[in-house]
Amino acid sequence: MIDRPLAGKVTLVTGASRGIGRSIALAAAGAGSDVALVARDPARLAEVGDEARALGVRAHECASDLALPGAAERAVESCAGAMGAVHHLVANAGVTHDQLLMRLKPADWDHVIATNLTASFGLCRAAVAAMVRARYGRIVLISSISGMMGNPGQSAYAASKAGLVGLGRSLAREVGSRSITVNVVAPGLIDTDMVRAMPEKAREALVSNIPLGRLGAPEDVAAAVVYLLGPGGAYVTGTILNVSGGLYM
């Protein structure tokens, strides 16, 4: 169906309980995809699952802290077992510990890298084998413009998000011959809890540099992801799609 381009597919979304992840999950469900939802908060996850089911698709919730060793692989196994397959993977879960490098604790660095980068590696590694056998798959890694332009106080976050670019582009070259696309979406300043937690003056200064003159909405990112998952993105792989209102060109 034209208005349900993802019908018959299963899309696994991490960080699905709120913000960008929630919007991606519901946009995929609205496009007809069954959804497998992964996040730490089971109560919020259940709410998103109910919202997805109200759109006429199946939903499975998997509460997991992806920073823990082996958690990413177990999440993929759980979702594939419950839903029958995972056709699309959207690795969105992320955290930040903003601090100047000389004050950044090694434990905080490790937590950011484990959640944002190492978990994405584990998710991809666990999901891609079945995609290779099926000769079909879509993988989208949610990075950030911080990973390309840097940002004071975000060395760990920027490093993890830059790592996703290298991971995505390398994997795209490895699996393209199996009709699997791998792309990176890099949001700019999006109206989420993370951005709202920024000092107001700092946020206003950044918004003043956005050519479109406003924060993005989670739905703006979700629309880009659904494009890459759908038929229109079939010949797009190894790319970085900036959703930043022009903040990073």
C-alpha positions in Angstrom: 0.0 0.0 0.0 1.3 3.4 -0.9 0.4 4.9 2.5 1.9 1.9 4.4 5.2 1.4 2.6 6.7 -0.6 5.5 3.9 -3.1 5.8 5.2 -6.7 6.4 8.4 -5.5 8.0 9.7 -5.5 11.5 11.6 -2.5 12.7 13.7 -2.6 15.9 14.2 0.8 17.5 16.4 1.3 20.5 15.9 4.2 22.9 12.3 3.9 21.9 10.6 5.1 25.1 10.8 8.8 24.5 12.1 11.6 22.3 13.5 10.8 18.9 13.3 7.0 19.4 9.6 7.2 20.3 8.9 9.3 17.2 10.8 6.9 15.0 9.0 3.9 16.4 5.6 5.5 15.9 6.5 6.8 12.4 7.5 3.3 11.4 4.3 1.9 12.9 2.3 4.6 11.0 4.0 3.4 7.8 2.8 -0.1 8.5 5.8 -1.7 10.1 5.6 -4.0 13.2 7.9 -2.6 15.8 10.3 -4.0 18.4 11.0 -1.5 21.1 14.0 -1.4 23.3 14.7 1.0 26.1 15.6 1.0 29.8 12.2 2.2 31.2 9.6 -0.6 31.0 6.6 1.6 31.9 7.3 4.2 29.2 8.1 1.4 26.8 4.7 -0.2 27.4 3.0 3.2 26.7 4.8 3.4 23.3 3.9 -0.2 22.5 0.2 0.6 23.2 0.5 3.7 20.9 2.0 1.5 18.1 -0.6 -1.2 18.5 -3.3 1.5 18.2 -1.9 2.2 14.7 -2.8 -1.4 13.7 0.6 -3.1 14.0 2.2 -5.6 16.3 4.6 -4.4 19.0 7.1 -6.1 21.3 8.7 -4.4 24.2 12.2 -5.3 25.5 13.4 -3.5 28.6 17.2 -3.5 28.5 20.2 -1.3 29.5 22.3 -1.6 26.3 25.4 -0.3 28.2 25.7 -3.8 29.8 27.9 -6.4 28.2 25.9 -8.6 25.9 22.7 -6.7 26.3 22.5 -5.5 22.7 22.9 -9.0 21.4 20.3 -10.3 23.8 17.8 -7.6 22.8 18.1 -8.5 19.1 17.6 -12.2 20.0 14.5 -11.4 22.1 13.0 -9.1 19.5 13.6 -11.5 16.6 12.2 -14.4 18.6 9.0 -12.5 19.5 8.4 -10.9 16.1 9.7 -13.7 13.8 12.4 -11.5 12.2 14.1 -8.1 12.4 14.2 -6.5 8.9 15.1 -3.0 10.0 17.4 -1.8 12.8 17.4 1.7 14.1 20.2 2.2 16.7 19.1 5.4 18.4 19.8 4.9 22.2 22.2 7.4 23.5 23.4 9.2 26.6 25.7 12.1 27.3 27.9 13.2 30.2 28.8 16.7 29.3 32.0 17.9 30.9 35.3 19.5 29.8 37.8 16.9 29.0 40.2 17.6 31.9 37.3 17.1 34.3 35.6 14.1 32.5 35.7 11.0 34.6 37.0 7.8 32.8 33.9 6.0 34.1 31.6 8.6 32.4 33.6 8.3 29.2 33.2 4.5 29.3 29.5 4.7 29.9 28.9 7.0 26.9 31.1 4.9 24.6 29.4 1.7 25.8 25.9 3.0 25.3 26.3 5.0 22.1 28.9 3.1 20.1 29.7 -0.3 21.5 26.0 -1.2 21.8 25.4 -0.1 18.2 28.2 -2.5 17.2 26.6 -5.3 19.1 23.1 -4.6 17.6 24.5 -4.5 14.1 26.5 -7.6 14.6 23.5 -9.5 16.0 21.0 -8.3 13.4 23.0 -8.4 10.2 23.5 -12.2 10.0 19.8 -12.8 9.4 19.7 -9.9 7.0 22.5 -11.4 5.0 20.7 -14.7 4.8 17.5 -12.9 3.7 19.4 -10.7 1.3 17.5 -7.7 2.6 17.9 -5.3 5.4 17.9 -1.7 6.5 20.2 -0.3 9.2 20.1 3.3 10.4 22.5 4.6 13.0 21.5 7.8 14.8 24.6 10.0 15.2 24.7 13.7 15.8 26.2 16.8 14.2 28.3 16.9 17.4 30.1 13.9 15.9 31.2 15.9 12.9 31.7 19.5 14.1 32.5 18.8 17.8 31.2 20.7 20.8 32.9 22.0 23.9 32.3 19.8 26.8 31.1 16.9 24.7 34.3 15.0 23.9 32.9 11.6 24.9 29.5 12.2 23.2 31.1 13.6 20.0 33.6 10.7 19.9 30.9 8.1 20.2 28.8 9.8 17.5 31.7 10.2 15.2 32.4 6.5 15.7 28.9 5.7 14.4 29.8 7.4 11.1 32.8 5.1 10.6 30.9 2.1 11.7 28.0 2.8 9.3 30.1 3.6 6.3 32.3 0.5 6.8 29.3 -1.8 7.3 27.6 -0.4 4.2 30.6 -1.5 2.1 30.6 -4.9 3.7 26.9 -5.8 3.2 25.8 -3.8 0.2 26.1 -6.8 -2.1 23.4 -8.5 0.0 20.9 -5.7 -0.7 21.4 -4.3 2.8 21.6 -0.6 3.2 23.4 1.1 6.1 23.0 4.8 6.7 23.6 7.4 9.4 21.2 10.2 10.4 22.8 13.1 12.2 20.3 15.3 14.0 21.1 18.8 15.1 19.4 20.6 17.9 16.2 18.7 18.4 13.5 19.6 21.0 14.1 16.7 23.4 14.8 16.3 27.1 18.5 16.4 26.4 18.4 19.8 24.6 15.9 21.2 27.1 18.4 20.4 29.9 21.0 22.8 28.3 21.4 26.2 29.9 19.0 28.6 28.2 21.6 31.1 27.0 23.7 28.3 25.5 20.6 26.9 23.7 19.6 30.3 22.4 23.1 30.9 21.1 23.1 27.7 19.2 19.6 28.3 17.8 20.7 31.7 16.5 23.2 29.9 14.2 20.5 27.6 12.7 19.6 29.0 9.2 16.0 27.7 9.6 15.8 29.6 12.9 14.3 27.0 15.1 14.9 23.7 17.0 14.0 20.6 15.1 11.2 18.3 16.2 11.7 14.6 16.9 9.2 14.0 14.0 11.7 15.7 11.6 14.3 13.0 12.4 11.7 10.2 12.3 10.6 11.3 8.8 14.2 11.0 7.6 14.6 7.6 9.1 11.3 6.3 7.6 12.5 7.5 4.2 15.7 5.5 4.5 13.8 2.4 5.6 11.3 2.6 2.8 11.3 2.0 -0.9 12.6 5.5 -1.6 15.8 4.8 0.3 16.6 1.5 -1.5 19.5 3.0 -3.5 20.9 5.1 -0.6 23.7 3.6 1.5 26.8 4.7 3.3 25.5 8.2 3.6 25.1 10.8 6.4 21.8 12.5 6.4 22.0 15.7 8.4 18.7 16.8 10.0 20.0 20.0 11.5 18.1 22.9 9.9 21.3 23.9 8.2 23.4 24.2 11.4 25.9 21.8 9.9 26.3 21.8 6.1 
